């Protein structure tokens, strides 16, 4: 079969010959997003790290292009053994052969001395059999609190720790809001356990059963060392107890602050953004073009904020759109969530409002499994 990417194996390939999967912007990888198809958001050429990944990906990719899936899977199985922490390789395997992915395990040393960690697992327990080894291994070093739907109560019984089943579910406008309800319940479970034991947790980590962690070995140590939160957008995140318990207030705030508010301008705290990286989708907020121009990348937008200093920071806090203006027309943003309730953008706004820096960590690099919706 003829390649869709002619010249890919030549010594000096044409810049746009590489497949889009290799030219994803950094924010996609840090926030565990699905690949972006828009040409305007893709890198012109892969990064040096992506080219190293391509050496592992390409043999299986070529076999798949030729219609030989069995050989592709064999080659990717070998590549995974040789490069078990290669994020791009695992993202490609997730797209085409997710059954080949296996979860790594955390260090047997557990959490750093002096820490006491609560793990919260709210939501539908999709792909639990895939993530069960990791969750059980983490639960040997932390207390696990599970809040799920009635349909997953049987699956939850496989997990050690406290469980609460939500039945019936609250009637909410969007399914994405359910996860925030369950997170609030799970955090209340943490408080209840603290009251019973008379001891507080030092850190809390929110996980998902359908999230594949590429290299979770030092996850608990990274959690304890974090200044602010570590996260992959709103999918998985954690930090100090006092920061994580603020998210008890996220669900109650949906009705008044987040539901149906995507055309409203939110004051932007530039300092929080500059203390963060790209792992939370602050670039999905609306940035006024009259203040920041029309940057073409997330990194360029961040550079504008840094160069603007205190003057720009103060203006972003007080800016209001012109009367009758369409916010999308007078602002720029690089991620557009659901027009009714953009959960990931609202998560970033909540962090921004509370001045909580958020950064990526190796233990949270990963993605949602492509087979998560299969029976």
Secondary structure, DSSP 4 states (H G I P E B T S, - for coil): ---SSTTTTSTT--GGGS-GGGS--HHHHHTTPPPP--GGGS-SS--HHHHHHHHHHHHHHHHHHTT-HHHHHHHHHHHHHH-TT-HHHHHHHHHHHGGG-------TT-SPTT--EEEEEES--TTHHHHHHHHHHHHTSSEEEEEEEGGGHHHHTTS-SEEEEE-SPP--S-THHHHHHHHHHHHHHHHHHHHHHT---SEEEE--TTEEES--TTHHHHHHH-SSEEEETTTEEEEEHHHHGGGHHHHHHIIIIITT-TTSPPP--HHHHHTS-SSS-GGGS-EEHHHH---SSHHHHHHHHHHHHHHHHHHHHH--PPTT--HHHHEE-S----SS--HHHHHHHHHHHTT--EE--GGG-EEE-TTTT--
